[in-house]
Amino acid sequence: MFESLSDKLKNSLRNLRGVGKLTPEHVDAALREIRMALLEADVNYKVAKDFVETVRAKAEGEEVWNGLKPHEQVVKIVYDELSELMGGTSSRLVFTKQTPNVVMIVGLQGSGKTTSTGKISRWLADNQERKPLLVSVDVYRPAAREQLKVVANAVNVAVYEAKETNDPMTIVRGAVKYANETGYDTLMIDTAGRLHIDDELMVELEQIKAETKPIEVLFVADAMTGQDAVRSAEVFHERIGITGVVLTKMDGDARGGAALSIKQVIGQPVKFVGVGEKYDAIEPFYPDRIAQRILGMGDVLTLIEEVQGKIDEKDAQEQLRKMTTNQFSLEDFRNQLGQFKKLGSMSKLMKMLPEQMTGGMQITDEQSAVVDHQMQRTEAIIGSMTRQERNNHKVIDASRKTRIAGGSGSTIAEVNQLLRQYEQMKR
């Protein structure tokens, strides 16, 4: 996400390096490039204009701070303003002591409401110790309620079905009553969408909101629709009052205009972003961390959280012990690859590291796919070995290599290459 904007901003700020003293001319040149970068990223015109003027005022009005070079000063100002533009701080869902806390999920048809409902419920169960119950009031779209049931089963969350009725208000009343009686502290309502905004949809949402008194009304939008998503969010906010935004398909949105504009336009923050198709591919939206990624500072905090959430600490400690005592086997190597794959693609991980750690090197999605494919090949080769071979690679002679290559669909040369890499790693 934000790849195009990130490259352009880093280039414009890089041009200020070596400048001994900031002048209005230097600032003007950099800000012209920043303004164009924002507009090309599909950022709202007024938002881009205001952003540039704020940075200009601060860049021209500040004394050069001790220990900071002029270009570093501008980078700091741009970072602070980018963070502020997107909301300043992360906005978590705030729950009360009432039971159940109701969260309404609203948006246009096709924006990803139902999948997002499942993803968020799973995230709340895993990270905020909530016990969610899902319910669909989309009685218009064929199989919409069945789709939510499939999603609920996939994320291991309960769903309230109410098969005997097609009245949305009867369904939500039943769901609230059921949640109260059975101990579910969070009710996630997947509402009906339309292909376009219409009055009938809005009236229904107003009625559901008045009935259930939700603590959160989350508007789900497809990030790749850019300013169309922002305009739709504006209309929903005017009619029903949303409390936050969920942007889906952020992993496919290289521009990021919606994420950069929406807080300034409607006054409500982005709370979650969808970053993939898997049900755990959703992240809380941290403006400061996103600003760091855009400016090449990395996002080490998110990387640490990913590792803590997906890597077993006992396994990691055991792997470290084996490495430091020269007991690291091919079996351990395979286990490490499996753990590493849980963190996502190589390109995703590289983007979370600061440029000073990577030497400014990044890899494309195509290169990342090659690396991921190579890891799969490596796992397949090790998987074709016997337990004895995985624990003692020295027993692997020519005939065993032939068998391993045949069993893994690889060549003897690839088996030899893997063994050489393992021995180098072991050393």
VENZIVEN-V458742 format. One record per residue. RES is the residue in three letters. PHI is phi in radians with two decimals (NA if undefined). BURIAL is 1 if it has 9 or more other C-alpha atoms within 8 Angstrom, else 0. D_FIRST is the distance of its C-alpha to the first C-alpha in Angstrom with 1 decimal. Layout:
# VENZIVEN-V458742
RES_PHI_BURIAL_D_FIRST / RES_PHI_BURIAL_D_FIRST
This chain:
# VENZIVEN-V458742
MET_NA_1_0.0 / PHE_1.12_1_3.8 / GLU_-0.99_1_5.5 / SER_-1.11_1_8.3 / LEU_-1.08_1_9.1 / SER_-1.01_1_9.0 / ASP_-1.06_0_11.4 / LYS_-1.20_1_13.5 / LEU_-1.14_1_14.0 / LYS_-1.10_1_14.9 / ASN_-1.14_0_17.3 / SER_-1.15_1_18.9 / LEU_-1.32_1_19.5 / ARG_-1.12_0_20.7 / ASN_-1.17_0_23.4 / LEU_-1.47_1_25.0 / ARG_-1.10_0_25.9 / GLY_1.52_0_29.7 / VAL_-1.39_0_30.6 / GLY_-1.23_0_33.5 / LYS_-2.47_0_33.5 / LEU_-1.23_1_31.0 / THR_-2.11_0_32.6 / PRO_-0.98_0_31.7 / GLU_-1.16_0_31.2 / HIS_-1.06_1_28.6 / VAL_-1.11_1_26.7 / ASP_-1.01_1_27.1 / ALA_-1.08_0_25.7 / ALA_-1.17_1_22.6 / LEU_-1.24_1_22.1 / ARG_-1.06_0_22.6 / GLU_-1.19_1_19.7 / ILE_-1.13_1_17.5 / ARG_-1.08_1_18.7 / MET_-1.12_0_18.0 / ALA_-1.09_1_14.4 / LEU_-1.15_1_13.9 / LEU_-1.15_1_15.9 / GLU_-1.18_1_14.1 / ALA_-1.46_1_10.8 / ASP_1.20_1_13.2 / VAL_-1.39_1_14.0 / ASN_-0.86_1_17.5 / TYR_-1.01_0_20.2 / LYS_-1.15_0_22.2 / VAL_-1.08_1_19.4 / ALA_-1.11_1_18.5 / LYS_-1.09_1_22.2 / ASP_-1.11_0_22.9 / PHE_-1.05_1_20.2 / VAL_-1.10_1_21.6 / GLU_-1.18_0_25.1 / THR_-1.14_1_24.5 / VAL_-1.10_1_23.1 / ARG_-1.03_1_26.1 / ALA_-1.05_0_28.6 / LYS_-1.32_1_27.5 / ALA_-1.22_1_27.2 / GLU_-1.50_1_30.6 / GLY_-1.70_0_32.3 / GLU_-1.59_0_31.5 / GLU_-1.32_0_33.7 / VAL_-1.18_0_32.2 / TRP_-1.25_0_31.8 / ASN_-1.02_0_33.8 / GLY_1.43_0_32.0 / LEU_-1.97_0_29.0 / LYS_-1.32_1_28.9 / PRO_-0.95_1_28.2 / HIS_-1.19_1_24.8 / GLU_-1.20_0_23.9 / GLN_-1.11_1_25.3 / VAL_-1.17_1_23.0 / VAL_-1.01_1_19.9 / LYS_-1.07_0_21.2 / ILE_-1.12_1_21.8 / VAL_-1.10_1_18.4 / TYR_-1.06_1_16.8 / ASP_-1.06_1_19.4 / GLU_-1.26_1_18.8 / LEU_-1.09_1_15.0 / SER_-1.05_1_15.7 / GLU_-1.15_1_18.5 / LEU_-0.99_1_16.7 / MET_-1.60_1_14.4 / GLY_2.24_1_17.5 / GLY_1.44_1_18.8 / THR_-2.21_1_19.2 / SER_-1.19_1_17.9 / SER_-1.97_1_19.9 / ARG_-1.40_0_21.3 / LEU_-1.22_0_23.4 / VAL_-1.83_0_26.9 / PHE_-1.81_0_29.8 / THR_-1.95_0_33.5 / LYS_-1.41_0_36.6 / GLN_-1.17_0_37.4 / THR_-2.31_1_37.1 / PRO_-1.48_1_35.1 / ASN_-1.37_1_32.2 / VAL_-1.71_1_30.8 / VAL_-2.10_1_27.1 / MET_-1.60_1_26.7 / ILE_-1.91_1_23.7 / VAL_-2.19_1_23.7 / GLY_2.67_1_21.9 / LEU_-1.36_1_22.4 / GLN_-1.11_1_23.2 / GLY_1.54_0_20.5 / SER_-1.43_1_17.7 / GLY_1.80_1_17.8 / LYS_-1.06_1_20.4 / THR_-1.13_1_22.5 / THR_-1.10_1_19.9 / SER_-1.13_1_18.3 / THR_-1.02_1_21.9 / GLY_-1.17_1_22.4 / LYS_-1.06_1_19.3 / ILE_-1.15_1_20.1 / SER_-1.09_1_23.7 / ARG_-1.14_1_23.1 / TRP_-1.09_1_21.0 / LEU_-1.13_1_23.8 / ALA_-1.15_1_26.4 / ASP_-1.38_0_24.8 / ASN_-1.99_0_23.8 / GLN_-2.18_0_26.2 / GLU_0.92_0_29.1 / ARG_-1.58_1_29.3 / LYS_-2.06_1_31.3 / PRO_-1.49_1_29.6 / LEU_-2.16_1_31.4 / LEU_-1.76_1_29.6 / VAL_-2.56_1_31.2 / SER_-1.86_1_30.5 / VAL_-1.96_1_32.3 / ASP_-1.48_1_31.0 / VAL_-1.65_1_34.4 / TYR_-1.79_0_33.7 / ARG_-1.41_0_31.1 / PRO_-0.97_0_32.9 / ALA_1.12_0_32.1 / ALA_-1.10_1_29.5 / ARG_-1.23_1_31.4 / GLU_-1.15_0_31.8 / GLN_-1.09_1_28.0 / LEU_-1.11_1_27.6 / LYS_-1.10_1_30.3 / VAL_-1.09_0_28.6 / VAL_-1.10_1_25.4 / ALA_-1.05_1_27.6 / ASN_-1.11_1_29.4 / ALA_-1.17_0_26.3 / VAL_-1.72_1_25.2 / ASN_1.05_0_28.9 / VAL_-2.19_1_29.3 / ALA_-1.26_1_32.4 / VAL_-2.31_1_32.5 / TYR_-1.70_1_35.2 / GLU_-1.77_0_36.3 / ALA_0.89_0_39.4 / LYS_-1.15_0_40.4 / GLU_-1.38_0_43.6 / THR_-2.41_0_42.1 / ASN_-2.08_0_39.7 / ASP_-1.67_0_39.9 / PRO_-0.96_1_36.7 / MET_-1.20_0_38.7 / THR_-1.11_1_41.0 / ILE_-1.12_1_38.0 / VAL_-1.19_1_36.3 / ARG_-1.10_1_39.7 / GLY_-1.13_1_40.4 / ALA_-1.17_1_37.1 / VAL_-1.07_1_37.7 / LYS_-1.10_0_41.2 / TYR_-1.12_0_40.2 / ALA_-1.09_1_37.6 / ASN_-1.08_1_40.3 / GLU_-1.32_0_42.8 / THR_-1.96_0_40.8 / GLY_1.52_0_38.9 / TYR_-1.44_1_35.3 / ASP_-1.58_1_33.9 / THR_-2.40_1_30.8 / LEU_-1.94_1_30.9 / MET_-1.72_1_27.7 / ILE_-1.75_1_28.6 / ASP_-1.53_1_26.6 / THR_-1.53_1_27.8 / ALA_-1.30_1_28.4 / GLY_-1.98_1_26.1 / ARG_-2.29_1_27.2 / LEU_-1.25_0_25.9 / HIS_-2.59_0_26.4 / ILE_-1.28_1_27.5 / ASP_-2.40_0_31.3 / ASP_-1.16_0_33.9 / GLU_-1.05_0_35.0 / LEU_-1.08_1_31.6 / MET_-1.13_1_31.5 / VAL_-1.07_0_35.1 / GLU_-1.09_0_34.4 / LEU_-1.12_1_31.5 / GLU_-1.08_1_33.8 / GLN_-1.17_1_36.5 / ILE_-1.12_1_34.4 / LYS_-1.10_1_33.1 / ALA_-1.11_0_36.7 / GLU_-1.28_0_38.0 / THR_-1.74_1_35.5 / LYS_0.82_0_34.6 / PRO_-1.17_1_31.1 / ILE_-1.40_1_29.7 / GLU_-2.45_1_26.1 / VAL_-2.13_1_25.1 / LEU_-1.76_1_21.5 / PHE_-1.62_1_20.0 / VAL_-1.70_1_17.6 / ALA_-2.38_1_15.5 / ASP_-1.39_1_13.2 / ALA_-1.02_1_10.0 / MET_-1.28_1_10.4 / THR_-1.50_0_13.8 / GLY_1.02_1_12.7 / GLN_-1.18_1_16.0 / ASP_-1.08_0_17.9 / ALA_-1.12_1_16.3 / VAL_-1.15_1_17.3 / ARG_-1.13_0_20.8 / SER_-1.12_1_21.3 / ALA_-1.06_1_20.5 / GLU_-1.09_1_23.0 / VAL_-1.15_0_25.7 / PHE_-1.06_1_25.3 / HIS_-1.17_1_25.5 / GLU_-1.12_0_28.6 / ARG_-1.50_0_30.3 / ILE_-2.07_1_29.7 / GLY_1.32_0_27.9 / ILE_-1.48_1_24.6 / THR_-1.90_1_23.8 / GLY_-3.06_1_20.0 / VAL_-2.20_1_17.0 / VAL_-2.03_1_15.0 / LEU_-1.75_1_11.7 / THR_-1.61_1_11.5 / LYS_1.03_1_9.2 / MET_-1.14_1_6.0 / ASP_-1.19_1_5.3 / GLY_-1.75_0_6.6 / ASP_-1.80_1_5.3 / ALA_-1.31_1_4.6 / ARG_-1.61_1_6.8 / GLY_1.51_1_6.6 / GLY_-1.03_1_10.4 / ALA_-1.14_1_11.5 / ALA_-1.11_1_10.1 / LEU_-1.42_1_11.6 / SER_-1.74_1_14.8 / ILE_-1.11_1_16.0 / LYS_-1.13_1_17.7 / GLN_-1.23_1_19.6 / VAL_-1.36_1_20.7 / ILE_-1.87_1_21.9 / GLY_1.38_0_22.4 / GLN_-2.07_1_20.9 / PRO_-1.45_1_17.9 / VAL_-1.32_1_14.8 / LYS_-1.86_1_16.2 / PHE_-2.45_1_14.0 / VAL_-2.25_1_10.6 / GLY_-1.50_1_10.9 / VAL_-2.18_1_8.8 / GLY_2.84_1_11.3 / GLU_-1.49_0_14.8 / LYS_-1.17_0_16.9 / TYR_-1.25_1_18.6 / ASP_-1.71_0_17.5 / ALA_-1.54_1_13.7 / ILE_-2.48_1_13.5 / GLU_-2.31_0_13.0 / PRO_-1.07_1_14.6 / PHE_-1.61_1_12.7 / TYR_-1.89_1_13.7 / PRO_-0.95_1_13.4 / ASP_-1.16_1_14.9 / ARG_-1.23_1_12.7 / ILE_-1.12_1_9.4 / ALA_-1.06_1_11.6 / GLN_-1.08_1_12.6 / ARG_-1.08_1_9.3 / ILE_-1.05_1_8.8 / LEU_-1.62_1_12.4 / GLY_1.37_1_12.6 / MET_-1.52_1_14.7 / GLY_1.43_1_13.0 / ASP_-2.61_1_13.0 / VAL_-1.18_1_16.3 / LEU_-1.08_0_17.4 / THR_-1.13_1_14.8 / LEU_-1.08_1_15.7 / ILE_-1.08_0_19.3 / GLU_-1.12_0_19.0 / GLU_-1.06_1_17.4 / VAL_-1.11_1_20.4 / GLN_-1.10_1_22.9 / GLY_-1.40_0_21.9 / LYS_-2.06_1_21.9 / ILE_-1.89_1_24.4 / ASP_-1.27_0_28.1 / GLU_-1.14_0_29.5 / LYS_-1.11_0_33.0 / ASP_-1.08_0_31.8 / ALA_-1.10_1_29.9 / GLN_-1.13_0_33.1 / GLU_-1.16_0_35.2 / GLN_-1.07_1_33.1 / LEU_-1.09_0_33.4 / ARG_-1.05_0_37.1 / LYS_-1.12_1_37.6 / MET_-1.09_1_35.7 / THR_-1.33_0_37.9 / THR_-1.97_0_41.1 / ASN_1.03_0_40.5 / GLN_-2.00_0_40.3 / PHE_-1.35_1_36.9 / SER_-1.77_1_37.4 / LEU_-1.11_1_35.6 / GLU_-1.07_1_35.4 / ASP_-1.15_1_33.5 / PHE_-1.04_1_31.2 / ARG_-1.12_1_30.3 / ASN_-1.08_0_29.8 / GLN_-1.12_0_27.4 / LEU_-1.07_1_25.3 / GLY_-1.09_0_25.2 / GLN_-1.13_1_24.1 / PHE_-1.09_0_21.4 / LYS_-1.11_0_20.0 / LYS_-1.09_0_19.7 / LEU_-1.42_1_16.9 / GLY_1.90_0_14.5 / SER_-1.28_1_13.7 / MET_-1.09_1_14.5 / SER_-1.13_1_11.3 / LYS_-1.10_0_9.7 / LEU_-1.16_1_12.8 / MET_-1.09_1_12.9 / LYS_-1.21_1_9.8 / MET_-1.49_1_11.7 / LEU_-1.67_1_14.8 / PRO_-1.07_1_15.9 / GLU_-1.06_1_16.6 / GLN_-1.17_0_20.3 / MET_-1.46_0_20.2 / THR_-1.78_1_18.6 / GLY_1.18_0_20.4 / GLY_1.37_0_17.3 / MET_-1.41_0_16.9 / GLN_-2.25_0_13.7 / ILE_-2.04_1_13.9 / THR_-1.32_0_12.4 / ASP_-1.09_0_11.7 / GLU_-1.15_0_15.3 / GLN_-1.13_0_16.7 / SER_-1.10_1_15.2 / ALA_-1.11_1_16.8 / VAL_-1.13_0_20.0 / VAL_-1.09_1_20.0 / ASP_-1.08_1_19.4 / HIS_-1.13_0_22.3 / GLN_-1.12_0_24.5 / MET_-1.13_1_24.1 / GLN_-1.12_0_25.3 / ARG_-1.09_1_28.2 / THR_-1.07_1_29.1 / GLU_-1.06_1_29.3 / ALA_-1.13_1_31.4 / ILE_-1.12_1_33.8 / ILE_-1.13_1_34.3 / GLY_-1.14_0_34.7 / SER_-1.49_1_37.6 / MET_-1.54_1_39.5 / THR_-1.35_0_42.2 / ARG_-1.03_0_42.0 / GLN_-1.06_0_44.5 / GLU_-1.16_1_42.5 / ARG_-1.21_1_39.3 / ASN_-1.57_1_41.3 / ASN_-2.55_1_43.4 / HIS_-1.17_1_41.8 / LYS_-1.22_0_45.1 / VAL_-1.42_0_46.8 / ILE_-1.38_1_44.6 / ASP_-1.70_0_47.0 / ALA_-1.05_0_46.9 / SER_-1.18_0_47.9 / ARG_-1.18_0_45.3 / LYS_-1.06_1_42.6 / THR_-1.09_1_43.7 / ARG_-1.13_0_43.5 / ILE_-1.12_1_40.1 / ALA_-1.08_1_38.7 / GLY_-1.14_1_40.3 / GLY_-1.25_1_39.0 / SER_-1.82_1_35.4 / GLY_1.20_0_35.4 / SER_-2.09_1_34.9 / THR_-1.89_1_37.3 / ILE_-1.10_1_39.6 / ALA_-1.08_0_37.8 / GLU_-1.21_1_34.6 / VAL_-1.11_1_36.6 / ASN_-1.06_1_38.1 / GLN_-1.08_0_34.8 / LEU_-1.08_1_33.5 / LEU_-1.11_1_36.7 / ARG_-1.13_0_36.5 / GLN_-1.08_0_33.0 / TYR_-1.11_1_34.2 / GLU_-1.14_0_37.2 / GLN_-1.15_0_35.3 / MET_-1.11_0_32.9 / LYS_-1.10_0_36.1 / ARG_-1.16_0_37.7
